[in-house]
Amino acid sequence: GAIELPFVTKGGKSEGREVTQRLIERVIERGNEQARPATLCSTIETQVVPLTEKGVKNGNKLFGAAIVSNDFSKCVPGTNNEFRNPLFHGEVSAIFNYFDLEESERPGGPKECIFFATHEPCPLCLSAIAWTGFPVVYYLFTYQDTKDAFCIPHDLKILDSVFKCPDGGYNRNNEFFTARSVQELINEVGDETKKSSLNTRIEALRVKYDELSATYQEMKAQGKTGNVVLG
């Protein structure tokens, strides 16, 4: 059944870090495979990748995101649209899509949803997530993946140069949200058969994103990525 997640206290006021930590603990305790990493993988496969495939062919980067209801029954996806506006990262696009919906059509309020990013959010997107009140963030690929495998080093450079956070070392368990990688969730799965199956799906997604990256880099080499400053 649906996972009941404690985002808000009885008085309706968030308790910040304590609430997000309890949320993570309860998800792990009751999540039937540690917050359902399989469902998060399915969200990428069925909701995000199709949007991103179209996006990279139009000169956009391969970053995407989805805002998912806490029972995993609804989601609002988004993908990078920097060709239109350099601030329209995948996470920001998902946030815009979410707030463009009537309140009754959304997966829930921000504190009743899970924010899922294909890649660990950059400083811009971390701030956007904090400002819009999503208390739990999962991501598939790390900053190091983004730099090494997908040839986009800007997240690490900005964190280091602007915020003095070398090696992407921001506080992932902070007053506003808790951020964890999907791989962390998979590593906590006790059933080795299920863990192996999940890791196979992650590898398949990595292959898919390698293909998307190659398309983007080809578009970039051809000068078809617009006037994006950080290409």
N, C-alpha and C positions, 0 to 999 in steps of 0.2 A: 504494500500500500504506500500512500504518500508519506514522505518524511516530514514530521512536524518540527519546524525549526524555530528556536526561541530568539527572534531578532529584537523584540521589543518587550520592555517590562510592562507590568499591569497598568501603570500610569501612562503608558504610551511614550515614555521617554527612553531613548537609547542610553545604555550604560557604557557605551564606548568599548574600550578594549575588553572589559570583563564579559560583555555580551558576545562579542565576536569570538572570544576564546571558548565560552560555553557552547556557542554554535558549532565550532569545529569539533569539540569533544563529543557533542551529542550526535553530530553527523556521523562521526566515526563509530560511536556506540550503536547507532540504530540504522545506519545507512545501508546495511546489507550489501557489502563489498566496498566499504569505506567511501561513502559519498558517491557511490555509483560511477566510478570512472568509465565504465562501459557506456553509460548513458551520456556522459560528457563527450566521449569519442563519437558516439552516434550523432550528437548535435553538430559537431564539426563536419562529419561525413555528409549529412543530409541537408543541413541548413546553411552552413557557412561556406564550405568548399564551392558549391555551385555559384554563389555570388562572387567569390574571389576569382574563380576561373574567368568570369566575364570581366571582372575588374582589371586583372593584369593584362588582358588583351587590349584594354583601353589605356594602358600606360600607368596603372596604379600598382602600388606595392601589394605584397601577399598577406598583409595582416588583416585578421577578421576577429569578430567577437559575437557573443550572444548573451542576452539577458534572459535567464531561465527561471521559471517559477520553482519554488522550493519543493514542489512535488514532481518536478521534471516533466510536467504535462504540457507546458506552453513555453515558447521562447520568442524573442525578438532578435533576429540576427542583423549584422552589419558588416561591411567590408571597407577597406581603405578606399578613399576617393580623393586623394591628394591632387589628382589632375585638375579637379574642380577648385579645391581649396586646400592649401598645405596643412590646415588644422584638422581636416576631416580624416583622421586616422580611423582604423577599424573600430576601436573602442568608442571613439567620439561619434562615429556614424551610428553605431548601435544605440548609444544614448539618445541621439537625435531621433532615431526611429521609434524608440520607446516613448519619448515624451510627445511625439507627434500623434500618438494614439490617444483616443479618449480614455480617461482613467479606468472606465469599466472594461475596456478591451485589453488592458495591459496584463502581463502575467501576475501582477500583484504590485504592491508598493515597493519602492527600492529596498526597504528593510525586510521584505518578504521574498526577495529574489536572490539568485546567485549570479555573479558576473563571471563570465567565462571568456577568456581571451586565447586566441591561438598562440600568441607569443607574449612573453612577459611584458606588461605595459610599460611604455616609455614614461618619462617624467610628466609630459603633458597629459597623458591618459591616466596616470596615477592620480594627478590632481583632479581631473574630471570625475573620476570614480569617487574620490573623497568628497568633492563638492556636491555630487548628486546623491550620496548617501547609501551606496551599495556596500554592505559590511563584509562580504566574503568574495574573494577573487581566486579563481583557479586559472592556470595557464598551462599550455602544452609545452612550448619550447622556451628555453631560458635565454637570457641576454647573450650568453656565450654562443648558443646555437644561432641566434640572429646574426651575430658578428661573423662567426666562422663558417657556418653552413650556408647562410643566406646572404653573406657579403654586405650586410648593413650594420655598420659599427656605431651609428649615431647615438643610440640609447646609452651605451656605455660611455661614450665621449662626453655627452651632456651631463650625465650623472657625476662624472669625475670633474669636469671643468667648471660647471656651474654650481653644483651642490656639494662638491668635495666628498663624493661617495665613490671611491675607487672600486673597481671590479663589481659594479652594480650593487654595492653594499648598503642599500637603503633598509629601513626598518620594516620588515614584512609583517610584523605583528604590532600594529600601532593603534592609536586612539580611534582611527577612522575605519580601518578595515584590516583583515588578515588575508595575506596572499600565500598561496601554496601551489606547487606544481602538481600536475596530474601524476607525474612519475612518483612523487612522494606517496600519493594515495595508492597507487598500484603496489608499491613496495610494502605497504601495510596489509595487503590482502594475504590472509593466511593460507588459502587454498592454492597450492602450487600450480595446479592445472589451470585455474582461473587466472592466476597471475601470468602464466605463460601465454595464455590466449590474449590477455590485455596487452602484453608487450608486443605480441605479433601485430595487433591492431595499430599500436603506436608506430611500429616500423613501417607499416603500410602507409600511415599518414605522413611519415617523414619522407617516404618516396614521392607521395603526391605533392608535398610542399617543395621538394627538390625540383619537381617538374614546373610548378608555379614560379619558383625562383628563377629557373632558367628562362621562362617566358618573359618575366619582368626584366631580367638583365639584358635579354635580347632587345626588348623594346627600348631600354635605356641606351644601349649601344647605337641604336638607330635614331636616337634623338626624339623618341616618341613618348616621352614621359612628361611633357609640358615644361613649365618653368619652376619645377620643384627645387628649392634651394638645397635640401639634403636628400639627394636621390639615392 
